[in-house]
Amino acid sequence: MQFKQSIDDKRNSIRLDFRVPVELYCAESDSMLKGELENLSVHGMLVQMQDDIPSNAVDRQLNCRARIVFPGKGSSLMIDDLQTTIVRFENDQLGLEFSEPLEWFLLFNVYQAKQISK
């Protein structure tokens, strides 16, 4: 778990680091993008992209629906149809803001603890 890293950090929420698959569907540009989650907060996430980003995605703050899959030993947890807006892009990473606070955020502390205890 990470708290604000510096006084210049604009985020106000705790971030949890994960490396799990993310898919983004951006209807406006009719594109499906794949990446890997870097970190997650109650208000947004940072994704390391595997696919090329549409050139207009960040300039227009493109709205996308996200799917995140958290694999477990015997099952997987999928967060689907998560409404996001691309708010920044740098070094092949997308910063996405959620349209509503992530109501499942408390579950991720349990998931992360389970992963560490393996």
MOPAC internal coordinates of N, CA, C and O (Angstrom, degrees):
PM7 1SCF
backbone

  N    0.0000 0     0.00 0     0.00 0    0    0    0
  C    1.4389 1     0.00 0     0.00 0    1    0    0
  C    1.5253 1   107.71 1     0.00 0    2    1    0
  O    1.2310 1   120.81 1   -43.82 1    3    2    1
  N    1.3409 1   116.06 1   136.18 1    3    2    1
  C    1.4527 1   119.95 1   179.77 1    5    3    2
  C    1.5144 1   110.42 1  -120.87 1    6    5    3
  O    1.2310 1   121.15 1   -39.86 1    7    6    5
  N    1.3181 1   115.40 1   140.14 1    7    6    5
  C    1.4450 1   121.06 1   172.66 1    9    7    6
  C    1.5190 1   107.44 1  -100.07 1   10    9    7
  O    1.2310 1   119.44 1     2.13 1   11   10    9
  N    1.3092 1   118.68 1  -177.87 1   11   10    9
  C    1.4611 1   121.34 1   178.50 1   13   11   10
  C    1.5237 1   109.84 1   -49.12 1   14   13   11
  O    1.2310 1   120.98 1   -46.94 1   15   14   13
  N    1.3281 1   115.74 1   133.06 1   15   14   13
  C    1.4564 1   121.09 1  -176.73 1   17   15   14
  C    1.5271 1   112.76 1   -84.89 1   18   17   15
  O    1.2310 1   120.45 1   147.68 1   19   18   17
  N    1.3080 1   116.75 1   -32.32 1   19   18   17
  C    1.4623 1   120.02 1  -178.86 1   21   19   18
  C    1.5211 1   109.30 1  -154.61 1   22   21   19
  O    1.2310 1   121.26 1    -8.87 1   23   22   21
  N    1.3105 1   115.19 1   171.13 1   23   22   21
  C    1.4693 1   119.81 1   179.77 1   25   23   22
  C    1.5302 1   111.19 1   -66.18 1   26   25   23
  O    1.2310 1   120.27 1   157.81 1   27   26   25
  N    1.3534 1   117.10 1   -22.19 1   27   26   25
  C    1.4656 1   121.80 1  -179.98 1   29   27   26
  C    1.5282 1   112.71 1   -82.67 1   30   29   27
  O    1.2310 1   120.04 1   170.63 1   31   30   29
  N    1.3187 1   117.53 1    -9.37 1   31   30   29
  C    1.4567 1   121.27 1  -179.25 1   33   31   30
  C    1.5267 1   108.98 1   -69.13 1   34   33   31
  O    1.2310 1   120.78 1   -56.97 1   35   34   33
  N    1.3291 1   116.11 1   123.03 1   35   34   33
  C    1.4650 1   120.93 1  -176.18 1   37   35   34
  C    1.5259 1   112.70 1   -83.77 1   38   37   35
  O    1.2310 1   120.10 1   166.42 1   39   38   37
  N    1.3322 1   117.42 1   -13.58 1   39   38   37
  C    1.4579 1   120.23 1  -177.41 1   41   39   38
  C    1.5206 1   110.93 1   -78.15 1   42   41   39
  O    1.2310 1   121.00 1   -38.08 1   43   42   41
  N    1.3221 1   115.70 1   141.92 1   43   42   41
  C    1.4619 1   121.44 1  -179.67 1   45   43   42
  C    1.5223 1   112.48 1  -107.78 1   46   45   43
  O    1.2310 1   120.15 1   177.35 1   47   46   45
  N    1.3176 1   117.32 1    -2.65 1   47   46   45
  C    1.4607 1   121.00 1  -173.81 1   49   47   46
  C    1.5228 1   111.50 1  -108.29 1   50   49   47
  O    1.2310 1   121.13 1   -25.76 1   51   50   49
  N    1.3064 1   115.45 1   154.24 1   51   50   49
  C    1.4534 1   122.36 1   172.28 1   53   51   50
  C    1.5216 1   107.93 1   -66.05 1   54   53   51
  O    1.2310 1   120.93 1   -41.17 1   55   54   53
  N    1.3348 1   115.83 1   138.83 1   55   54   53
  C    1.4557 1   121.30 1   177.61 1   57   55   54
  C    1.5271 1   109.07 1  -112.51 1   58   57   55
  O    1.2310 1   120.86 1   -40.56 1   59   58   57
  N    1.3217 1   115.97 1   139.44 1   59   58   57
  C    1.4606 1   122.15 1   174.99 1   61   59   58
  C    1.5184 1   108.04 1  -111.65 1   62   61   59
  O    1.2310 1   120.58 1   -47.43 1   63   62   61
  N    1.3257 1   116.50 1   132.57 1   63   62   61
  C    1.4592 1   121.96 1   179.93 1   65   63   62
  C    1.5178 1   110.22 1   -85.59 1   66   65   63
  O    1.2310 1   120.49 1   -49.80 1   67   66   65
  N    1.3342 1   116.66 1   130.20 1   67   66   65
  C    1.4555 1   123.50 1   176.18 1   69   67   66
  C    1.5166 1   108.26 1  -141.53 1   70   69   67
  O    1.2310 1   120.24 1   -26.52 1   71   70   69
  N    1.3173 1   117.14 1   153.48 1   71   70   69
  C    1.4594 1   122.59 1   171.50 1   73   71   70
  C    1.5302 1   106.35 1  -125.59 1   74   73   71
  O    1.2310 1   121.40 1   -91.56 1   75   74   73
  N    1.3251 1   114.92 1    88.44 1   75   74   73
  C    1.4630 1   121.26 1  -179.87 1   77   75   74
  C    1.5279 1   108.63 1  -138.14 1   78   77   75
  O    1.2310 1   120.24 1   -21.39 1   79   78   77
  N    1.3494 1   117.15 1   158.61 1   79   78   77
  C    1.4634 1   120.85 1  -177.79 1   81   79   78
  C    1.5306 1   113.20 1   -67.40 1   82   81   79
  O    1.2310 1   121.62 1   -35.57 1   83   82   81
  N    1.3474 1   114.50 1   144.43 1   83   82   81
  C    1.4634 1   122.73 1   175.67 1   85   83   82
  C    1.5251 1   108.06 1  -133.56 1   86   85   83
  O    1.2310 1   120.73 1   -43.41 1   87   86   85
  N    1.3321 1   116.21 1   136.59 1   87   86   85
  C    1.4604 1   121.78 1   171.24 1   89   87   86
  C    1.5145 1   107.83 1  -119.57 1   90   89   87
  O    1.2310 1   120.84 1   -42.08 1   91   90   89
  N    1.3348 1   116.00 1   137.92 1   91   90   89
  C    1.4621 1   121.67 1   177.51 1   93   91   90
  C    1.5150 1   108.56 1  -121.44 1   94   93   91
  O    1.2310 1   120.66 1   -51.97 1   95   94   93
  N    1.3249 1   116.34 1   128.03 1   95   94   93
  C    1.4607 1   120.06 1   173.30 1   97   95   94
  C    1.5200 1   107.52 1  -111.27 1   98   97   95
  O    1.2310 1   121.04 1   -62.06 1   99   98   97
  N    1.3197 1   115.62 1   117.94 1   99   98   97
  C    1.4644 1   122.37 1  -179.46 1  101   99   98
  C    1.5181 1   108.00 1  -109.01 1  102  101   99
  O    1.2310 1   120.26 1   -79.26 1  103  102  101
  N    1.3313 1   117.11 1   100.74 1  103  102  101
  C    1.4625 1   122.56 1  -174.67 1  105  103  102
  C    1.5242 1   111.78 1   -62.76 1  106  105  103
  O    1.2310 1   120.51 1   142.06 1  107  106  105
  N    1.3269 1   116.64 1   -37.94 1  107  106  105
  C    1.4661 1   121.12 1  -176.78 1  109  107  106
  C    1.5291 1   112.02 1   -59.72 1  110  109  107
  O    1.2310 1   120.37 1   142.55 1  111  110  109
  N    1.3219 1   116.90 1   -37.45 1  111  110  109
  C    1.4631 1   120.82 1   178.56 1  113  111  110
  C    1.5253 1   110.99 1  -103.97 1  114  113  111
  O    1.2310 1   120.34 1  -176.09 1  115  114  113
  N    1.3372 1   116.95 1     3.91 1  115  114  113
  C    1.4609 1   124.25 1  -178.62 1  117  115  114
  C    1.5326 1   110.38 1    47.77 1  118  117  115
  O    1.2310 1   121.12 1  -126.84 1  119  118  117
  N    1.3388 1   115.46 1    53.16 1  119  118  117
  C    1.4604 1   118.93 1  -178.67 1  121  119  118
  C    1.5240 1   110.88 1  -129.85 1  122  121  119
  O    1.2310 1   121.33 1   -34.43 1  123  122  121
  N    1.3304 1   115.06 1   145.57 1  123  122  121
  C    1.4554 1   123.30 1   173.89 1  125  123  122
  C    1.5211 1   106.14 1  -112.54 1  126  125  123
  O    1.2310 1   120.32 1   -58.17 1  127  126  125
  N    1.3133 1   117.00 1   121.83 1  127  126  125
  C    1.4620 1   122.36 1  -177.48 1  129  127  126
  C    1.5156 1   109.37 1  -116.84 1  130  129  127
  O    1.2310 1   120.93 1   -37.16 1  131  130  129
  N    1.3327 1   115.82 1   142.84 1  131  130  129
  C    1.4587 1   120.46 1   178.26 1  133  131  130
  C    1.5183 1   109.46 1  -118.51 1  134  133  131
  O    1.2310 1   121.78 1   -35.02 1  135  134  133
  N    1.3331 1   114.20 1   144.98 1  135  134  133
  C    1.4475 1   120.08 1   178.61 1  137  135  134
  C    1.5105 1   110.60 1  -159.98 1  138  137  135
  O    1.2310 1   121.68 1    11.08 1  139  138  137
  N    1.3256 1   114.39 1  -168.92 1  139  138  137
  C    1.4547 1   120.79 1   178.96 1  141  139  138
  C    1.5227 1   108.64 1  -129.35 1  142  141  139
  O    1.2310 1   121.06 1   -49.44 1  143  142  141
  N    1.3100 1   115.58 1   130.56 1  143  142  141
  C    1.4547 1   121.37 1   179.10 1  145  143  142
  C    1.5230 1   109.82 1   -61.07 1  146  145  143
  O    1.2310 1   120.52 1   -46.09 1  147  146  145
  N    1.3270 1   116.62 1   133.91 1  147  146  145
  C    1.4692 1   122.33 1   174.38 1  149  147  146
  C    1.5211 1   109.44 1   -99.12 1  150  149  147
  O    1.2310 1   121.14 1   128.07 1  151  150  149
  N    1.3495 1   115.43 1   -51.93 1  151  150  149
  C    1.4570 1   119.65 1   176.27 1  153  151  150
  C    1.5184 1   110.06 1  -153.80 1  154  153  151
  O    1.2310 1   121.89 1   -17.88 1  155  154  153
  N    1.3176 1   114.00 1   162.12 1  155  154  153
  C    1.4605 1   121.87 1  -171.47 1  157  155  154
  C    1.5251 1   108.58 1  -138.97 1  158  157  155
  O    1.2310 1   121.01 1   -41.01 1  159  158  157
  N    1.3285 1   115.67 1   138.99 1  159  158  157
  C    1.4599 1   120.95 1   172.42 1  161  159  158
  C    1.5199 1   107.65 1  -130.91 1  162  161  159
  O    1.2310 1   120.42 1    -0.43 1  163  162  161
  N    1.3011 1   116.80 1   179.57 1  163  162  161
  C    1.4582 1   120.70 1   179.07 1  165  163  162
  C    1.5327 1   110.96 1   -69.19 1  166  165  163
  O    1.2310 1   120.26 1   160.38 1  167  166  165
  N    1.3414 1   117.11 1   -19.62 1  167  166  165
  C    1.4678 1   120.94 1  -176.14 1  169  167  166
  C    1.5221 1   115.15 1  -110.29 1  170  169  167
  O    1.2310 1   119.58 1   170.01 1  171  170  169
  N    1.3236 1   118.40 1    -9.99 1  171  170  169
  C    1.4529 1   118.88 1  -178.47 1  173  171  170
  C    1.5138 1   112.46 1  -179.25 1  174  173  171
  O    1.2310 1   121.41 1     6.78 1  175  174  173
  N    1.3470 1   114.91 1  -173.22 1  175  174  173
  C    1.4546 1   120.33 1  -179.29 1  177  175  174
  C    1.5150 1   110.62 1  -152.51 1  178  177  175
  O    1.2310 1   121.51 1   -20.75 1  179  178  177
  N    1.3255 1   114.71 1   159.25 1  179  178  177
  C    1.4501 1   122.63 1   175.30 1  181  179  178
  C    1.5189 1   106.97 1  -114.60 1  182  181  179
  O    1.2310 1   120.60 1   -50.47 1  183  182  181
  N    1.3474 1   116.45 1   129.53 1  183  182  181
  C    1.4565 1   121.90 1  -175.66 1  185  183  182
  C    1.5266 1   109.73 1  -124.27 1  186  185  183
  O    1.2310 1   120.74 1   -51.56 1  187  186  185
  N    1.3414 1   116.18 1   128.44 1  187  186  185
  C    1.4601 1   122.15 1   172.17 1  189  187  186
  C    1.5273 1   106.27 1   -82.54 1  190  189  187
  O    1.2310 1   120.26 1   -62.71 1  191  190  189
  N    1.3277 1   117.11 1   117.29 1  191  190  189
  C    1.4552 1   120.91 1  -173.26 1  193  191  190
  C    1.5220 1   112.24 1   -83.54 1  194  193  191
  O    1.2310 1   121.13 1   -38.16 1  195  194  193
  N    1.3412 1   115.45 1   141.84 1  195  194  193
  C    1.4637 1   122.88 1   173.09 1  197  195  194
  C    1.5275 1   109.69 1   -98.69 1  198  197  195
  O    1.2310 1   120.50 1   152.52 1  199  198  197
  N    1.3231 1   116.66 1   -27.48 1  199  198  197
  C    1.4638 1   122.33 1  -177.32 1  201  199  198
  C    1.5197 1   110.22 1  -101.25 1  202  201  199
  O    1.2310 1   121.07 1   -19.39 1  203  202  201
  N    1.3424 1   115.55 1   160.61 1  203  202  201
  C    1.4602 1   120.46 1   173.80 1  205  203  202
  C    1.5218 1   109.54 1   -67.73 1  206  205  203
  O    1.2310 1   120.86 1   -36.54 1  207  206  205
  N    1.3136 1   115.95 1   143.46 1  207  206  205
  C    1.4604 1   122.56 1  -179.26 1  209  207  206
  C    1.5255 1   108.71 1   -92.32 1  210  209  207
  O    1.2310 1   119.71 1   -46.22 1  211  210  209
  N    1.3400 1   118.16 1   133.78 1  211  210  209
  C    1.4640 1   119.04 1   175.12 1  213  211  210
  C    1.5284 1   109.74 1   -56.96 1  214  213  211
  O    1.2310 1   120.64 1   -43.47 1  215  214  213
  N    1.3255 1   116.38 1   136.53 1  215  214  213
  C    1.4708 1   121.03 1  -173.84 1  217  215  214
  C    1.5239 1   113.09 1   -58.91 1  218  217  215
  O    1.2310 1   119.79 1   151.98 1  219  218  217
  N    1.3246 1   118.01 1   -28.02 1  219  218  217
  C    1.4666 1   120.49 1  -177.82 1  221  219  218
  C    1.5240 1   113.04 1   -92.70 1  222  221  219
  O    1.2310 1   119.74 1  -177.46 1  223  222  221
  N    1.3138 1   118.11 1     2.54 1  223  222  221
  C    1.4649 1   121.32 1  -172.16 1  225  223  222
  C    1.5191 1   112.77 1   -61.71 1  226  225  223
  O    1.2310 1   119.90 1   134.09 1  227  226  225
  N    1.3074 1   117.79 1   -45.91 1  227  226  225
  C    1.4570 1   120.59 1  -174.72 1  229  227  226
  C    1.5224 1   110.98 1   -85.35 1  230  229  227
  O    1.2310 1   120.09 1   140.15 1  231  230  229
  N    1.3146 1   117.42 1   -39.85 1  231  230  229
  C    1.4644 1   120.73 1  -179.27 1  233  231  230
  C    1.5204 1   111.79 1   -56.74 1  234  233  231
  O    1.2310 1   120.54 1   144.07 1  235  234  233
  N    1.3160 1   116.58 1   -35.93 1  235  234  233
  C    1.4609 1   120.70 1  -176.10 1  237  235  234
  C    1.5127 1   112.08 1  -102.83 1  238  237  235
  O    1.2310 1   119.75 1  -171.81 1  239  238  237
  N    1.3111 1   118.08 1     8.19 1  239  238  237
  C    1.4620 1   121.85 1  -176.94 1  241  239  238
  C    1.5290 1   110.35 1    46.46 1  242  241  239
  O    1.2310 1   121.60 1  -117.35 1  243  242  241
  N    1.3119 1   114.54 1    62.65 1  243  242  241
  C    1.4506 1   123.63 1  -176.91 1  245  243  242
  C    1.5271 1   111.53 1   -59.27 1  246  245  243
  O    1.2310 1   120.61 1   -44.83 1  247  246  245
  N    1.3194 1   116.43 1   135.17 1  247  246  245
  C    1.4606 1   122.22 1   175.38 1  249  247  246
  C    1.5202 1   108.95 1   -88.50 1  250  249  247
  O    1.2310 1   120.64 1   -43.98 1  251  250  249
  N    1.3231 1   116.38 1   136.02 1  251  250  249
  C    1.4634 1   122.03 1  -179.15 1  253  251  250
  C    1.5191 1   109.67 1  -137.74 1  254  253  251
  O    1.2310 1   121.13 1   -23.72 1  255  254  253
  N    1.3276 1   115.44 1   156.28 1  255  254  253
  C    1.4606 1   121.92 1   170.39 1  257  255  254
  C    1.5237 1   106.91 1  -102.27 1  258  257  255
  O    1.2310 1   120.55 1   -47.71 1  259  258  257
  N    1.3119 1   116.55 1   132.29 1  259  258  257
  C    1.4653 1   120.90 1  -176.88 1  261  259  258
  C    1.5232 1   111.06 1  -110.96 1  262  261  259
  O    1.2310 1   121.77 1   -30.08 1  263  262  261
  N    1.3282 1   114.21 1   149.92 1  263  262  261
  C    1.4599 1   122.67 1   171.47 1  265  263  262
  C    1.5297 1   106.59 1  -128.34 1  266  265  263
  O    1.2310 1   120.80 1   -54.66 1  267  266  265
  N    1.3331 1   116.09 1   125.34 1  267  266  265
  C    1.4586 1   122.12 1   178.88 1  269  267  266
  C    1.5249 1   107.18 1  -120.38 1  270  269  267
  O    1.2310 1   120.47 1   -47.47 1  271  270  269
  N    1.3336 1   116.71 1   132.53 1  271  270  269
  C    1.4617 1   121.25 1  -179.71 1  273  271  270
  C    1.5268 1   108.92 1  -116.54 1  274  273  271
  O    1.2310 1   120.92 1   -58.65 1  275  274  273
  N    1.3229 1   115.85 1   121.35 1  275  274  273
  C    1.4632 1   123.02 1   177.76 1  277  275  274
  C    1.5276 1   107.48 1  -105.46 1  278  277  275
  O    1.2310 1   119.86 1   -77.93 1  279  278  277
  N    1.3418 1   117.87 1   102.07 1  279  278  277
  C    1.4654 1   120.02 1  -177.33 1  281  279  278
  C    1.5236 1   111.99 1   -75.11 1  282  281  279
  O    1.2310 1   121.33 1   -37.36 1  283  282  281
  N    1.3064 1   115.06 1   142.64 1  283  282  281
  C    1.4617 1   121.94 1   175.12 1  285  283  282
  C    1.5116 1   108.99 1  -120.65 1  286  285  283
  O    1.2310 1   120.31 1     3.04 1  287  286  285
  N    1.3069 1   117.01 1  -176.96 1  287  286  285
  C    1.4605 1   121.10 1  -178.73 1  289  287  286
  C    1.5321 1   111.32 1   -69.33 1  290  289  287
  O    1.2310 1   119.93 1   137.07 1  291  290  289
  N    1.3270 1   117.74 1   -42.93 1  291  290  289
  C    1.4548 1   120.70 1  -176.72 1  293  291  290
  C    1.5230 1   114.38 1  -115.96 1  294  293  291
  O    1.2310 1   120.25 1   176.18 1  295  294  293
  N    1.3253 1   117.12 1    -3.82 1  295  294  293
  C    1.4675 1   120.78 1  -179.83 1  297  295  294
  C    1.5234 1   108.52 1  -162.35 1  298  297  295
  O    1.2310 1   120.72 1    -2.19 1  299  298  297
  N    1.3194 1   116.22 1   177.81 1  299  298  297
  C    1.4627 1   121.84 1   177.90 1  301  299  298
  C    1.5181 1   109.75 1  -130.59 1  302  301  299
  O    1.2310 1   121.17 1   -31.07 1  303  302  301
  N    1.3194 1   115.37 1   148.93 1  303  302  301
  C    1.4585 1   121.58 1   173.91 1  305  303  302
  C    1.5204 1   107.24 1  -104.65 1  306  305  303
  O    1.2310 1   120.36 1   -55.21 1  307  306  305
  N    1.3373 1   116.91 1   124.79 1  307  306  305
  C    1.4549 1   120.60 1   179.91 1  309  307  306
  C    1.5244 1   109.74 1  -116.18 1  310  309  307
  O    1.2310 1   120.97 1   -54.70 1  311  310  309
  N    1.3275 1   115.75 1   125.30 1  311  310  309
  C    1.4624 1   121.70 1   171.08 1  313  311  310
  C    1.5203 1   104.59 1   -99.03 1  314  313  311
  O    1.2310 1   120.22 1   -62.16 1  315  314  313
  N    1.3148 1   117.18 1   117.84 1  315  314  313
  C    1.4649 1   121.93 1  -172.93 1  317  315  314
  C    1.5225 1   110.24 1  -123.47 1  318  317  315
  O    1.2310 1   121.28 1   -24.95 1  319  318  317
  N    1.3211 1   115.16 1   155.05 1  319  318  317
  C    1.4589 1   122.78 1   175.79 1  321  319  318
  C    1.5271 1   111.82 1    59.63 1  322  321  319
  O    1.2310 1   120.54 1  -142.47 1  323  322  321
  N    1.3280 1   116.57 1    37.53 1  323  322  321
  C    1.4595 1   123.76 1   178.76 1  325  323  322
  C    1.5294 1   107.96 1   -81.78 1  326  325  323
  O    1.2310 1   120.21 1   -65.49 1  327  326  325
  N    1.3154 1   117.21 1   114.51 1  327  326  325
  C    1.4618 1   122.17 1  -176.90 1  329  327  326
  C    1.5276 1   110.12 1   -77.41 1  330  329  327
  O    1.2310 1   120.78 1   -57.94 1  331  330  329
  N    1.3452 1   116.11 1   122.06 1  331  330  329
  C    1.4547 1   121.48 1  -176.51 1  333  331  330
  C    1.5261 1   110.85 1  -133.21 1  334  333  331
  O    1.2310 1   121.28 1   -16.44 1  335  334  333
  N    1.3225 1   115.15 1   163.56 1  335  334  333
  C    1.4593 1   122.55 1   172.25 1  337  335  334
  C    1.5218 1   107.62 1  -129.65 1  338  337  335
  O    1.2310 1   120.56 1   -47.90 1  339  338  337
  N    1.3319 1   116.53 1   132.10 1  339  338  337
  C    1.4573 1   120.66 1   176.11 1  341  339  338
  C    1.5256 1   107.48 1   -72.39 1  342  341  339
  O    1.2310 1   120.44 1   -60.23 1  343  342  341
  N    1.3320 1   116.76 1   119.77 1  343  342  341
  C    1.4645 1   120.24 1  -177.62 1  345  343  342
  C    1.5229 1   113.00 1  -111.13 1  346  345  343
  O    1.2310 1   120.11 1   161.71 1  347  346  345
  N    1.3480 1   117.40 1   -18.29 1  347  346  345
  C    1.4637 1   118.86 1   174.41 1  349  347  346
  C    1.5120 1   110.63 1  -160.73 1  350  349  347
  O    1.2310 1   121.69 1   -21.94 1  351  350  349
  N    1.3455 1   114.37 1   158.06 1  351  350  349
  C    1.4497 1   121.98 1   179.79 1  353  351  350
  C    1.5099 1   108.52 1  -145.39 1  354  353  351
  O    1.2310 1   120.54 1   -56.90 1  355  354  353
  N    1.3248 1   116.58 1   123.10 1  355  354  353
  C    1.4514 1   120.71 1   174.25 1  357  355  354
  C    1.5216 1   109.28 1  -158.40 1  358  357  355
  O    1.2310 1   121.09 1   -37.33 1  359  358  357
  N    1.3332 1   115.52 1   142.67 1  359  358  357
  C    1.4687 1   122.24 1   178.40 1  361  359  358
  C    1.5259 1   113.00 1    51.54 1  362  361  359
  O    1.2310 1   120.31 1  -134.15 1  363  362  361
  N    1.3273 1   117.01 1    45.85 1  363  362  361
  C    1.4720 1   122.90 1  -179.99 1  365  363  362
  C    1.5265 1   113.68 1    61.84 1  366  365  363
  O    1.2310 1   120.18 1  -157.83 1  367  366  365
  N    1.3179 1   117.25 1    22.17 1  367  366  365
  C    1.4563 1   121.26 1   176.56 1  369  367  366
  C    1.5251 1   109.42 1  -119.76 1  370  369  367
  O    1.2310 1   121.48 1   -42.23 1  371  370  369
  N    1.3256 1   114.78 1   137.77 1  371  370  369
  C    1.4572 1   121.26 1   175.99 1  373  371  370
  C    1.5160 1   109.55 1  -105.64 1  374  373  371
  O    1.2310 1   120.75 1   -47.37 1  375  374  373
  N    1.3269 1   116.17 1   132.63 1  375  374  373
  C    1.4516 1   122.17 1   169.64 1  377  375  374
  C    1.5087 1   107.77 1   -96.39 1  378  377  375
  O    1.2310 1   120.09 1   -56.56 1  379  378  377
  N    1.3162 1   117.43 1   123.44 1  379  378  377
  C    1.4616 1   122.12 1  -178.21 1  381  379  378
  C    1.5203 1   109.44 1  -120.16 1  382  381  379
  O    1.2310 1   121.41 1   -42.03 1  383  382  381
  N    1.3159 1   114.90 1   137.97 1  383  382  381
  C    1.4607 1   121.86 1   177.08 1  385  383  382
  C    1.5175 1   108.02 1  -108.10 1  386  385  383
  O    1.2310 1   120.45 1   -43.53 1  387  386  385
  N    1.3355 1   116.75 1   136.47 1  387  386  385
  C    1.4604 1   120.89 1   178.74 1  389  387  386
  C    1.5281 1   109.89 1   -81.17 1  390  389  387
  O    1.2310 1   120.66 1   -35.61 1  391  390  389
  N    1.3305 1   116.35 1   144.39 1  391  390  389
  C    1.4652 1   119.86 1   178.55 1  393  391  390
  C    1.5293 1   111.25 1   -71.74 1  394  393  391
  O    1.2310 1   120.36 1   154.13 1  395  394  393
  N    1.3245 1   116.92 1   -25.87 1  395  394  393
  C    1.4788 1   123.46 1   175.79 1  397  395  394
  C    1.5231 1   107.08 1  -134.17 1  398  397  395
  O    1.2310 1   119.48 1   -29.71 1  399  398  397
  N    1.3210 1   118.59 1   150.29 1  399  398  397
  C    1.4685 1   119.52 1   175.89 1  401  399  398
  C    1.5325 1   110.71 1   -55.53 1  402  401  399
  O    1.2310 1   120.75 1   -37.97 1  403  402  401
  N    1.3244 1   116.18 1   142.03 1  403  402  401
  C    1.4621 1   121.76 1  -178.05 1  405  403  402
  C    1.5253 1   109.94 1   -71.16 1  406  405  403
  O    1.2310 1   120.54 1   -73.04 1  407  406  405
  N    1.3365 1   116.56 1   106.96 1  407  406  405
  C    1.4669 1   121.01 1  -174.66 1  409  407  406
  C    1.5185 1   113.12 1   -70.66 1  410  409  407
  O    1.2310 1   119.61 1   166.09 1  411  410  409
  N    1.3228 1   118.35 1   -13.91 1  411  410  409
  C    1.4582 1   122.41 1  -178.34 1  413  411  410
  C    1.5266 1   112.26 1   -96.05 1  414  413  411
  O    1.2310 1   119.98 1  -174.55 1  415  414  413
  N    1.3224 1   117.64 1     5.45 1  415  414  413
  C    1.4608 1   121.02 1  -171.57 1  417  415  414
  C    1.5321 1   113.30 1   -57.04 1  418  417  415
  O    1.2310 1   119.63 1   141.77 1  419  418  417
  N    1.3139 1   118.31 1   -38.23 1  419  418  417
  C    1.4666 1   121.13 1  -178.86 1  421  419  418
  C    1.5260 1   112.68 1   -60.78 1  422  421  419
  O    1.2310 1   120.10 1   151.82 1  423  422  421
  N    1.3347 1   117.41 1   -28.18 1  423  422  421
  C    1.4642 1   120.68 1   178.70 1  425  423  422
  C    1.5251 1   112.30 1   -64.79 1  426  425  423
  O    1.2310 1   120.20 1   152.41 1  427  426  425
  N    1.3266 1   117.22 1   -27.59 1  427  426  425
  C    1.4580 1   119.94 1  -172.55 1  429  427  426
  C    1.5144 1   112.83 1   -73.09 1  430  429  427
  O    1.2310 1   119.80 1   154.14 1  431  430  429
  N    1.3266 1   118.00 1   -25.86 1  431  430  429
  C    1.4609 1   119.79 1   173.72 1  433  431  430
  C    1.5286 1   110.09 1   -63.34 1  434  433  431
  O    1.2310 1   120.30 1   139.70 1  435  434  433
  N    1.3228 1   117.04 1   -40.30 1  435  434  433
  C    1.4629 1   122.07 1   178.03 1  437  435  434
  C    1.5260 1   109.44 1   -66.26 1  438  437  435
  O    1.2310 1   120.53 1   133.96 1  439  438  437
  N    1.3335 1   116.59 1   -46.04 1  439  438  437
  C    1.4660 1   121.27 1  -179.83 1  441  439  438
  C    1.5227 1   110.45 1   -60.39 1  442  441  439
  O    1.2310 1   120.52 1   134.70 1  443  442  441
  N    1.3263 1   116.60 1   -45.30 1  443  442  441
  C    1.4563 1   121.11 1  -178.35 1  445  443  442
  C    1.5417 1   110.06 1   -64.13 1  446  445  443
  O    1.2310 1   119.73 1   138.57 1  447  446  445
  N    1.2989 1   118.11 1   -41.43 1  447  446  445
  C    1.4681 1   121.77 1   178.20 1  449  447  446
  C    1.5228 1   110.48 1   -62.61 1  450  449  447
  O    1.2310 1   120.46 1   141.32 1  451  450  449
  N    1.3207 1   116.73 1   -38.68 1  451  450  449
  C    1.4693 1   121.45 1   178.47 1  453  451  450
  C    1.5269 1   109.99 1   -64.52 1  454  453  451
  O    1.2310 1   119.83 1   137.91 1  455  454  453
  N    1.3300 1   117.93 1   -42.09 1  455  454  453
  C    1.4609 1   122.31 1  -179.83 1  457  455  454
  C    1.5216 1   111.30 1   -65.25 1  458  457  455
  O    1.2310 1   120.10 1   140.99 1  459  458  457
  N    1.3243 1   117.41 1   -39.01 1  459  458  457
  C    1.4654 1   122.00 1  -179.39 1  461  459  458
  C    1.5193 1   110.93 1   -67.89 1  462  461  459
  O    1.2310 1   120.21 1   143.97 1  463  462  461
  N    1.3346 1   117.21 1   -36.03 1  463  462  461
  C    1.4643 1   121.32 1  -175.61 1  465  463  462
  C    1.5243 1   113.29 1   -75.83 1  466  465  463
  O    1.2310 1   119.23 1   173.67 1  467  466  465
  N    1.3111 1   119.08 1    -6.33 1  467  466  465
  C    1.4762 1   121.75 1  -178.86 1  469  467  466
  C    1.5135 1   110.98 1   -67.32 1  470  469  467
  O    1.2310 1   120.10 1   180.00 1  471  470  469

